[in-house]
Amino acid sequence: MTLNPPPRLPVQAPLDVESIRAQFPILKTLAHGRPLTYLDSAASTQQPERVIEAVADYHRLHHANIHRGVYGLSQTATRLHEEARAAVARFLSAAEPAECLFTRGATESINLVAASWGRANLKPGDEILLSTLEHHSNIVPWQLVAEATGARVRVIPIDDAGDLDLDAYRRLLTPRTRLVAVNHVSNALGTINPVAEIIAEAHAAGALVLIDGAQWVAHGRTDVQALDADFYVFSGHKLYGPTGIGVLYGKRHLLEAMPPYQGGGDMIERVTFAGTSYAPLPNKFEAGTPNISGAVGLGAAIDWVESIGVEAIGLHEQALLRQATERLSRIPGLAIKGTARRKSGVISWVMLDPPIATLDIGTQLDLQGICIRTGHHCCQPLMDRLGVSSTARASLGVYNRSEEIDRLAEALEAIQASSRPRVQTADGGRELVYPAAVAESPQAAAEEIAEIFELLPDWPMRHQHIIDLGDKLPTMPESLKTEANHVSGCQSQVHIAARLKPGSRDIVEFLADSDANIVRGLIALLQQLYSGQRARDIMGFDAEAFFARIGLDRHLSLTRRNGLESMVRRLRRLASPLAG
Ligand code: PMP
């Protein structure tokens, strides 16, 4: 790590992507036997050898607690930690390192400002301006502080392309506006916001501005002084650095006036029971032993990014974004969400014709070794505005290459081509047939299912088997897809209608459905296990152990496991009072 800026390549130089890729050990690994195509850098970037080594070296050779030790090792650790802060200050063009506080990440940085500045400065009637594009981490902390202080959250709308409505912004800026908090780049749509303009207008109206730079710093140059940002936040793990480390930049006079966020060691000057005085910046906001190795890793990541040139990285990603936009636009039935004038390397879409749930798109791409993100991207208000519950999103990093965009597009075309229309069950008229028991008990059904799964050696084959089961699941009549039957906690739409079998006293049966094929397959498994079974046997069956036995615990995402558990809970809730 150095205090002086490392030499940078000229901006125009095309990146040598192959030599960059060679520095990322993870890119040499396989996913389901296929080369890894990592298109989820907006969630987290991968780490180059240099960062991994810097962290490992720190642990191997330099670890000690910082600030306190009089011995050389502690002083070296302190120096490395502070050199990382200097690298952050240089990277952001901050006036001084003390304005750059280490946090756990963008989320904690925003929470720090909301809790410390917000509680000290906001009063009833004050307004905080956010935008429809915000990540939950730039919404919920403000809602919490608004609730605590009587301030109000107001929202800058967007147009259909995903650009902020700047006229509406100007109208919303009033003497009541105390703070504007917007992202530099939208993680869900890739919109690059005109933050310099936003800041200038806010300042003219007397408001402060916090910029959430989580999705910007790895893709273009950041100059907090030129922007005149009051607060600027980002996370290390989206900048080729480790998780658990991030930054809050704040102007010195603002940070000095703010009360501490957390109390503890390292943030004090003098403690007595009569009262405590606080350490100067940055320590006032860094209570307790910090993430020293994380800071060292972040410093190394910044050095690494600067050695390539962040503008060069941005240009490389722009070329790939153009290719991806052009290529995905040619897929009939695929709708790109987010067509803002200026975008970073993020492309979001939904499949409308044939309709394919984003969860299925993500799961099927995974089997090809292609990692994308599906879901609401922690932007539920934005999803509501777009009229979708989720999108599929590919996001780019310095290591992505043109072939990977082709692979993605070809895989999407193949998914589309293999999609089969569902056999619709007629609504009304006929009496609905709830599935009868397939075995003597859930345990006996589980044994039969496990026998089949054990014949399927890998996840792609098991996944296909689950999809095949889902294909045979009759669709649920629309009349049963009520709010009461809706299952929350799933990434896809799920409904379940469970009942006591007519004429019986303790037999539970159910119908369920989802817009995602993978979930329909899981529902089919649940029906085999539970439908038509006695309440007592349902209560006695350990579903979690069974899912682990057939490998679902390792291959289902947390949200899908939660969804599965929600369905099991519903069935058990119905069964419990009948179990005797
Ligand atoms: N803001 C934006 C725009 C983001 O994309 C993210 C991460 N997805 C965050 C904030 C939160 O970052 P972290 O989880 O690292 O705190």
Residues whose N, C-alpha, C, O or C-beta is under 5 A from the ligand:
A	BS01	PMP	A42 G105 A106 T107 E108 H135 S137 N183 V185 N187 D212 A214 Q215 S235
